[in-house]
Amino acid sequence: MYGGKPTDRSLLKSAIPSFTMPGFDLKAFHERQRSEPKHQQGGYLIAEQFDVSISPLNSGVWETLADGTQVWRVEIISTGAVTINLWLSAYQFNEGNALYVYNKDMTYIRGQFNEKNNKRNGLMAIAPIPGDHVVVEIVVQPNAQMPIFEIGKVNHEAEKAFGDSDPCNINVVCPYTADFDMVDEVDSVAMILTAAGSRRCTGALINNAANDPNLYYFLTANHCAGGEATWIFMFNYQSSQCNLNQQTDGPTQFTVQGSSTIDQQSASDVLLLQLDEDPSDYDVYYAGFNAVDNATIPFAIHHPSGDIKKIAWSEQNTVSDSWSGIANTHWQVVEWNGPGTGAGNQGDRTTTEPGSSGSPLFDLQGRIIGQLHGGAATCAYPYDDLYGKLARSWDDLPAIARALDNQNNGQNRVANGRRASKKQN
């Protein structure tokens, strides 16, 4: 998003035409939600999706201001929604065009979006807006060309995912995070939202050995793949409170949209992406990597069940393991069992859940060694989670090795992380 604010309401006189989404069977929605498997398909369904066709050509109202600026607005209502997010089936903006999406009382505004948000595929997704009314506004400056714009889908979030993860999960703000100096790594992790209204998976920004600030690499799981060109990546979604009985929901405005695939494979369940937009303004961190096939004591950062960011720790070395009969493709976390601050309601136990898929596994130096594929872990049984090995992905997929070590043609298998520098607009 590139600053700015919607048009002063005092300058606009027309009533805003509205579209109201149909109701739906909430019981059937919850049945579909419960049918989601733990990790293997990824995702945590939270929204009902409606197909629409809403554009300045067939909907809304235009007004022309005294200086010649043209403003188009339309209101979308989905009664009872916790949030509403939009999938744009056409988005091509020109210089002098701006888009804003906001709730009815303008206490929550997404935008400005403009020509810098154009994608090669002409698509766009807008992250959720709280409430069951949203207003979409397009501003066209005098002498600017008209944009191409259409809303193709409206997603009605039926319930909040905040607080849905099991009580043994530990918030990343809890004291031992700082004790083990994981603050940087926490800032590398983001939740993946789909244009279809699912808090799909987790992943992390990953550095390249040359520290090139123009490469926005993001690592997640191959089984999460599908629609990544319109994925929304939400950073800094974490609580400022440690105690689970006092925690607050995290901020949801730190998002970028769209990505392209560098390479992927099912054997090690790896998917490496290049983000379409630079997240640097969000004070993010690009985690280091370790693609050497050596066991280590690990920790993990993730978004279980689409909840705020959590951390899990093990005091035992990883063990080399297989998946689907293919040997040496995964790291097994034998047990989530430490370090025992009691920050979670169940003491030392932690786990992963739906939505944790693709989340990074780190060594003690904070370098990524793999991403979550699946496993058996729960709060009651904190054992046997499997992460695709970055070392195996490096060997199998030269495109990943070359991307992460673009100066040495994939020969440098270890790199430290870096804090992103804020970009200049």
N, C-alpha and C positions, 0 to 999 in steps of 0.2 A: 504494500500500500504506500501511496506517495503523498500523504498529507492533504491539506485542503479540507473543506467542510461543505455540507449541502447548502443549497440556496436559502437565503433568509426567508422564512415563512411569510414575513410581512410583505414581500414582493410578489407572492403567489396568491391568486384570487380564486382559482377554479377548485371545485370539489374533486377529490381524487377518486376515480373509478376503482372498484375493488373486484377481486376474484376470490370466491370462497371455495375451499377444497371440500370434497364430500367427506362424510364420516366413514369410519371403517370399524371392523370387528376387533376390538382391543384384545379379547380373549384369544382369538385365532393368532393375533400378532405375538402374544406371549408364548403360545404353543410353538410357533416357528422359532422364537428366540431360544427356548429351552432345548430345541432339537439341535442347536449348533454343537459340533464336537469340540473337544477341549482345545487342541492346537492345530490339528492336521489341515483344517480348512481356513484357519485364521478368522478373525473378525468377531465382533460382538454387535449384533443387530440392535439398533435403538430407534430406528425410524421407519415409518411407512412412506412409500414413494408414490407420487401421483404424476402421470404424464400430462403435460400441458403444452400449449403453444401461445406464449405471451410475448408480444413484441410491439415496438412503436408503430408497426404497420397495421396492427389489428386491435390494439388495446390501449388503455391509459389516456392521458390527456397532455397535449402540448400547450405551453404558454410562452409568449415572447416578452422579454423584459424591455425596459426603456432603451437599454444600450444595444439591443439586437440579440442578446443571448437567448437561446431557446432552451427550455426546460421541459422534460417529459417525466411524468410520474405515474405509477400504478401501485395499488395496495394489494397485498396477498394475505388472505386470512385462512388459517387452519385451526379451527376452534379446539382449545385444549392442548395445543402443542407446547412442549417445554421450550423447544427452539424450532426454528425453521431455517433450512439451508436450501440453496438453489443450485441447479445444474444448468449451465448456459449451453444450449446446443449451437449457438452462433455468437462469436465474440470477435469483432475486428474493429478496433478503435483507431481514430486518427488523431493527429496533433490538434489540440483544442477540444477534445472530447473527454468527459469525466463521468465515472459511474460511482454512485453511493448506494448502499443498502443499509437501512436502519430500522429500529423498532419505532412504534407509533409515537412515543413521547420523545424520541431522539436522544435517549440516554445511552444508546449503544449504536455506534456507527462503524460500518466497514467501508473503507475507501479513504482516499480516492484511488480508484482503478482507472488506468488510462492506456495509451498505446504501448507503454512499456510492459503491460501485462499480456499483450498479444502472444498467442501460441501458434506454432506451425500447423496444428490440427484445427485451429479455429474454435476450440472449445475452452470452457472455463468453469470453475466451480467456486462458489462463494461459501465460506465457512459459516457455521450456524450463528443465528441471531437469536438472543433470548426472547421468549414470548410467542404469542400465536398470531401476531400481526407484523408484517414487514412492509416497508415502503421501498420501492426501487426508483431511483432518480438518475436520469441522464442529463448532463449539461453539455450543450454545444455552443462554443464561443462564436461570436460573429465571424463570418467568412470561413469557418471550419467546415469540412465535409461531414456529412451525416455518418454515424457509425452503423455497422451491421450488428444486430443484437436480437437474440431470442432466448427466452427462458423455456427450456424443454422439460424440466422436472422440478417438482417441489417436494421436499422431504420434511415430513412432520415427525419430529422427535417425540416419541411417546412417553419416555421417562428419562430421567437423568441417570447417567452412568456413574456420576460421582458418588463414592461411598459404597459401590456395589461389590468391590473386591473383598475377599475373605479377611477376617480380622487379624490373621497372623502377618499380613503384609505390612511392611515398615515404610513410612514416608521418608523420602530422600532428605528432608530437612532434619531428621533426627540426629542426635549428637554424634554418633559414631561415624557418620558420613564425613564430618570435618576431621575427626580423629585419624581417619585413614586417608585424608586428603583426596577425596573423591569429588570435590566440588566441580572441578573442570569436567570430569566425565559425565556428571549429571546434566550439564548444559549441552552435551552432544546428543542427547536422546530426545526423540520426538514421537508423538503418536500419529498414526496414519489414519485419516478419515477418507472414506470414498464419497464420490458424488452421489451414490445411492443411499447414503444415510447410515453407513456402518462405521463404527470405530474399529477399523479393520485389524491393524497390527501395530507393532512398535518397530523402530529402527534407529539408526544413529548416523550422524555425520562422521565421516572417516577421512582423515588427512591423507595427503599424498606426500611422498618422500621429498619432493621439491618444495613443499610448502607453498604451492601455487594458489594464490587467493582467488583465482577465477575458476577454480574447479570445485563445484559444490557436490561432492560425492556423498552418497547416502547408502548405507548397507542395511538390508533386511532379508527376509526369507523368501525363497522361490515360491513356496506354497501360498504366499500372500498375493502373488502376482495376479493381475487382471485389472485393467482400467487405470494403470499407474499414470497415464498421461493426464488424467483428471484428478489424481489424488490430491488431498490437502494435507500438509505436514504441519502439525501443531507443536510448537516448541514452548518450553517453560510452563507446561501444564502440571503444576505441582502446588501442594499446600504450603502455607507458611507456618503451619502448626504440626508438631510431632504427635501429640496425644490424639488417638483415634476418636476419642469422645469430644474433642474440641476442634478438630481439623476444619478448615475452610476449603471450599472449592477453589480450584486454580484459575488463573486467567486464561482466556481462550482467544485473545486477539492476536497472538504471535504466530501467524500462519503465512506460509508460502504455498503456491499451487502449481502442480504440473511437474512431470519428470520424464526422462527418457532412459531406456535400458542400455547399459554398457555390456553386461553379459549376465547369464544365469544358468543354473543347472539344478537338476533334482537330486543328484547323488549326495552332494553336500548341502542341498537346500539353500543355495545362495542366490541373491539378487542384488546386483550393484547398479545403482541409479546415478544419473546426473540430474540434480534439481534444475528446473527451468528458471527459478528465481533465486536471487541471492538472499539468504537469511541473516546476513551479517549484522543488521541493525538490531537484532534481538539478543545481542551479547551471547552468541553461541560459541561452542568449542568444537573443533574438529579432532576427534579422538585419534590417538596413535594406533598402530596395528603391529601385530606380531604373528607372522605367518611361518614361524619355525615350529616344527611338530614336536614340541616338548610339553610334558604335563606341568600344570601349575595350580596353585591355590587360586580359585576364581571368585569374582563377584559379578552380579548382574544388576542392570537397571531396566525397568520395564513399566508398561501400563496395563496391569491385569484387569480384565473385564472392562476396558475402556476407562478405568479410574485414573486418578491423579498418579503421578510418577512414584514408583516404589523401588526399593533396593533389596536384594537378597545376597547372602554371603555363605560361603562354605569354608570350613577349616580343613578340608581334605583335598588332596590333589585330584585334578581331573583324570579320567581313565579313557584311553582310546577305545572307541566302540564303533559299531556298524549300524546301518539302517537298511531294511529291505534286503538283507543278505549281502550288501556291498561293504567290504571290510574297510576299516580305518578311515571312515568318512566323518566321524562325529566325536566330540568330546562328551563324555558322560559326567554330569555332576552327581556324585554318589549320594550326597545328602546336603540339604540346606540347613546349616546348624550353627550359625555364629554371627557375630561374636558375642551375643548374649547380653545386650543392654536392657532387655525387657521393653524396648520401644514398641514392639507389637503386643497385642493383647494376649498372645500365646507364647511369650518369652522368646526363646531362640528360634523357633520354627518359622520358616518363611516358605514361599512357594511361587509358582507361576500359574497363570490362568489363561482362558481365552482372551485375546488382545495382547498377550505378552509375546506372541509369535514374532520372530524376526528381531527381537531385542538382543542387544550385544552382550556377550560374555567377555569379561576383562581379566587380564592377568594382574598381578600385584602392582605393576608399574602403570596401570590404567590404559593398557593397549588392548585393542580388540583382538580376540583369538577365535571368535565364532559368533553365530547368531542362532537363536532358539528355533528348533524344528518341532519338538514335541516331547512328550514324556508322561510320567505317571504322577508327578508331584502334586500334592494337595497340602493343606494345613495339617490334616491328620496323618498324612503319609508324605513327608518332605524328602522323597527319594527319587532318583532315576530320571532326571531331565537330560535331554540330548540336544546338543548344539552342533550345527554343521561346522566343521573345521575350516578356518580361513586358510590353513596350510594346505589342505586338500584342494580347496577352490583355486588357490594360487597355482598349484601344479597342473590341475585339469584345464584351467581356463587362462590361457596367455593374455587375453584381453584385460582380465582383472589385474594380473601381475603388472602389465604394462601401464595400466591406468594409475595404479597406486605408486608405481615406481617409474614414472615416465622419462626420467633422465638416464636410467641404467638398464632399460629394457627388461625390467622385472627381476633384476638380480638382487636388489636390496629388499630383504624380507622383513625388516623391522624399521619402524619410524615412530618418533614421538609425536604427540599432539601439538596443536597450536590454537590459541585464542584468535577468533576472527576479528579483524579490524572493521570498524563501522564504515560503510560505504558513503560516498559523497553523491547526492542526487543532483 
